[in-house]
Amino acid sequence: MLDFAERSDVYDERLWMKIANLTGAGGNSSALVGTPEQVAESLLRYSELGATTLLIRGFDPINDAREYGEKLIPLLRSGFKSRGLDS
């Protein structure tokens, strides 16, 4: 991951690598950035490419969990279903 982080701060429109570069790529140090709709679209695309596990977290755990539950997870459920990825 550090190799990617050293080459660019952003990959595939939303994958922000600056934290990985600053921290030496320790732990969960990349981030999807954007609106809930944009982040959902990226996660759905990763699923279509074969990702079977998606880890999401933020820097403000309680508020981030609330926002994920209110905004991101409903978009993902709908997107998985409409793309046939919900089985």
N, C-alpha and C positions, 0 to 999 in steps of 0.2 A: 504494500500500500504506500509505503514511503516513496518508492520509486515513482509511482503515479503522482503523488502529492508534490514531489519536487519538479515534475514536468508541467503541471498545470493546477490552478486553483479550482477549476470547474470542469467536470466531465458530463457528457450526455445531457446537457441543458440544466440539470438540477443537482447533480452530485458535487457538493462543495467539499474540497479537500484541504482547505487552508488550516483547519485545526490539526489535521494529521501532520502537516508540514511543521507546524509550530510545536507539536508535542512529541515528535519522533514516531508518530503513528501508533502510539500506545492505546490500547483499549478501543472503544467505539469512537473513533475520531474522524469519521466522515459524516456528512449530513446531507439529506435532501432538503432543498430550500425552495420555497414558493408558496402559493396558495394551497389550501387543502385539495382543490381540484387538480392542480399541477403535480403535487406530491402523490396523490392517488394514481394519476396517470402513469407516473414513473414506476410506482410499485406494481401496478398492473402489467406494465411492459416487462418488468423483470420477471414476473410470474410466467408470462407468455414465453420468455426466453429460457425458462426451466428452473428458476429459483423456487425452492419449496419452503424456505423459511425466511421470513422478513422480520428484522429487528428494528423497531422504531422507539426512539426515546428523545427527550429534549433536555434542556438545562434547568427547567422549572417543573419537576416531576408531577406535582399535583395539578397545576394548571394545564400542563401539556396533556396529561392523561384525560382530563376533562374535555379539552378541545379535541383530542383524538376521538373520544367517544361521541361527541356531539357532531363533529364535522367529517373527520377522515374515515372512520370505520364505516359509517353508512355509505359513503362513496365507494369504498372498497367492496363492500358486500354487493352493492348494485353492479359494480363493474365486473366482479368475479362472475356473478350470475349471468349478466348479458354476454360475457365472453366464453361461457361454458367452462370456467375455471373453478367452479364451486363444488365439484364432486370429490 
